[in-house]
C-alpha cells in the first residue's frame, strides 16, 4: 500500500478534534456543572449518563449496520458525517448552554440526542479510517494522527476554562459555556476538509447485518472478545480519572484554580508523546506498547495515593504532566487493532463489515464510560459520603482519593489481562492481508 499523504491524514483526522473538544467537558466538566451549578444530585446525574450510554447498546450496532448498508455517490461514510453534525451541534448548545431551572428530564433528553449524533459521526469516521489504511503499520500511523488531533482538540478546548480561571470569573457555568461555544465553532471548520479532501470509495455491494448477526459475530470471534474486554476496562479507567479530576484538584490538592490549566498541559504532554507511542507500536507491536502504557498508568496512580499533599503545587503539576504522557496510547492502538480484526472477519466471511465492528467497539467503549460514571458517583455519594460544593471531612476526602486511585488501577489490570498472548500480531496480520489481496486479484 502506498503511504497516505500528510494532507489526507490531516484532513481525515480533523474531524476528531471537535469530537474530542466536545467529549472532554462531557466527561470532566458537565457532571460537576449540573451538580454544583444546576442543582441536580450526583446520583441522578450518574443515572442519566448510565442510561444514555446503555441506550447506545441498541443504537450503536444498528447504526453500524445501517452505515455499512447504505452508500451514496459521495461514498460509504461521508454522508453520515454530514447528517450527524447538525444533530450533534444542536444538542451541544442545549447541554452546554442551558437556561435556568433545568430538570433531570431536560438533561436526559438532550444527552440522548447528543449521543445519537456522536454515534453517527464516530462510527462513520473510525470505520472510514480502517478502510483508508489497510496495512498493520499504516493503521498505527493513521490512528496516531487521529489521536494527535483528538488530544489537540482537547488541549485547545481546555485553554478556554484555563483562561477563564486565571483572568475571568472562574465560574463553572462560564467554563462550560465557553467550551460549548468553541465546539460549535470548530465542528464545521474541521469537518469540511474531511468531506472535501479524503477519498471515500462507494461500496460495490450493500451488506445488511441485523442485530442477531451482530451478536453472533461478537460471540464467535474470540480475538474480538478479548479486545473488547480491554476496550471496556480501558475506558472505565479513563472515565473515572476524567470525571473525578476536578474533584481531585479541588478537594484533595485544594488547588481548584489550577485544574483547567493543568489539564491543558496534561493533554499537551499527550500530544507530544503520541509519535513516540506510534514508533514503539511499529517496532514492538501494538499490544506490547499498550502493556507499557498500562504499567505506566498503574505506577502513577499508586504513587499519587501515597504522596498526595494538599497545596503542593509542584507535585500536582508533576503528576498531571507525567500521567498525560500515556493518555492517548491505549485507546488509539486498541482501535488500530480492531481494524486488523475486521480484515480477519472479511477473510472468513467475504463481507466488509467495518461499520458494524466499530459500532460494537463504540458500544463497549460507552458502556465502560457509563458504568464507570454510574458506579463511581453512587459510591462517592452513598458510600463515601462525598458532597460536591460542601465542606467534606478529612475521612471523606481520603475516601475520594482512594476511589480516584484504586478504581483505575483495577481497571488497568483488567485491560492488561486479555492482551497476554494476543495472537493477531504484525506477522499474522500480514498473512491475512496477503490472502485478502490474493483473493481480490483472483476475483478481478
C-alpha positions, 0 to 999 in steps of 0.5 A: 500500500502506498503511504497516505499523504500528510494532507489526507491524514490531516484532513481525515483526522480533523474531524476528531478534534471537535469530537474530542473538544466536545467529549472532554467537558462531557466527561470532566466538566458537565457532571460537576456543572449540573451538580454544583451549578444546576442543582441536580444530585450526583446520583441522578446525574450518574443515572442519566449518563448510565442510561444514555450510554446503555441506550447506545447498546441498541443504537450503536450496532444498528447504526453500524449496520445501517452505515455499512448498508447504505452508500451514496455517490459521495461514498460509504461514510461521508454522508453520515458525517454530514447528517450527524453534525447538525444533530450533534451541534444542536444538542451541544448548545442545549447541554452546554448552554442551558437556561435556568431551572433545568430538570433531570428530564431536560438533561436526559433528553438532550444527552440522548440526542447528543449521543445519537449524533456522536454515534453517527459521526464516530462510527462513520469516521473510525470505520472510514479510517480502517478502510483508508489504511489497510496495512498493520503499520499504516493503521498505527500511523493513521490512528496516531494522527487521529489521536494527535488531533483528538488530544489537540482538540482537547488541549485547545478546548481546555485553554478556554476554562484555563483562561477563564480561571486565571483572568475571568470569573472562574465560574463553572457555568462560564467554563462550560459555556465557553467550551460549548461555544468553541465546539460549535465553532470548530465542528464545521471548520474541521469537518469540511476538509474531511468531506472535501479532501479524503477519498471515500470509495462507494461500496460495490455491494450493500451488506445488511447485518441485523442485530442477531448477526451482530451478536453472533459475530461478537460471540464467535470471534474470540480475538474480538472478545478479548479486545473488547474486554480491554476496550471496556476496562480501558475506558472505565479507567479513563472515565473515572480519572476524567470525571473525578479530576476536578474533584481531585484538584479541588478537594484533595490538592485544594488547588481548584484554580489550577485544574483547567490549566493543568489539564491543558498541559496534561493533554499537551504532554499527550500530544507530544508523546503520541509519535513516540507511542506510534514508533514503539507500536511499529517496532514492538507491536501494538499490544506490547506498547499498550502493556507499557502504557498500562504499567505506566498508568498503574505506577502513577496512580499508586504513587499519587495515593501515597504522596498526595499533599494538599497545596503542593503545587509542584507535585500536582503539576508533576503528576498531571504532566507525567500521567498525560504522557500515556493518555492517548496510547491505549485507546488509539492502538486498541482501535488500530487493532480492531481494524486488523480484526475486521480484515480477519472477519472479511477473510472468513466471511467475504463481507466488509463489515467495518461499520458494524465492528466499530459500532460494537467497539463504540458500544463497549467503549460507552458502556465502560464510560457509563458504568464507570460514571454510574458506579463511581458517583453512587459510591462517592455519594452513598458510600463515601459520603462525598458532597460536591460544593460542601465542606467534606471531612478529612475521612471523606476526602481520603475516601475520594482519593482512594476511589480516584486511585484504586478504581483505575488501577483495577481497571488497568489490570483488567485491560492488561489481562486479555492482551497476554498472548494476543495472537493477531500480531504484525506477522499474522496480520500480514498473512491475512492481508496477503490472502485478502489481496490474493483473493481480490486479484483472483476475483478481478 
